[in-house]
Amino acid sequence: MYDGGKIITGIVIGLVLLTFPIWYTHGTPPPRPEVKLPEKEKKCVQPGAYMKLKHMQLLDLWRDSTVRAAKRSYVATDGRKYEMSLQNTCMSPECHAKKTEFCDRCHDYTGVDPYCWDCHIPPKEEPKKEKPEENVH
């Protein structure tokens, strides 16, 4: 083996580069984002654990039911009735009105780019008010 040292050096460098993300973060994932839940005590269309895991399946069901079957209302497991609407039910002012503080935080964390906004208009959010700068002379 004439180039044995070069091959072994290349393998070691390759392994270091390949495992860099693991040992750099010590194998721990970044902290989960904290989402801003509605301030009022309002129940979601389904329990929180269900919504965390299956909200996209529920929204797909709503889309298919409203667009293809012209069905407009949804009856939750507890018997409550809701309008099947992302914008008027989920993103209403009393629920998850701020897309950046609710949807975007989890979707950015998980690297998911949902296609909701291909058809829907994101809710308008009030820009954050900054403190006026004081004139110092």
C-alpha positions, 0 to 999 in steps of 0.5 A: 500500500503506497498511499495507505497514509493518505487513505486513512487520513481521508477516511478519518477526515470523512468520518469527522465531517460526517459525524460533526453535527452529532458531536457538535450538538452532543446528540441533543436536538434543539429545544422545541419552539414555544407556540403562542396559544390563544389567550382565551380559554377556548377549546380547539376542534379536537384535543391538543394531542390529536391536533399536534399529530394530525392537524394536517390530516384534519385540514386535508379532510376539511379541504376534500369535504368542502371542495369536493362534497360541498360539506361545510360543517364538521362535528368534533368527537365531543359533539361540537359543530364547527365551520370547516374553514382554515381562515374562519375557524382555525385562524380566527382572531380568537384562536390562532390568528398570528401565523408567525407565532403559531404555525411558522414556529413549528413548521420552521423547527420541523423543516415543513413547508405546508402548501396551505398558503398556495390557496389561502391568504395568510391572516394579517398581523399587526406589526410589532410596535417598537419603542420610539427612539429618544433624541439624545443631543 
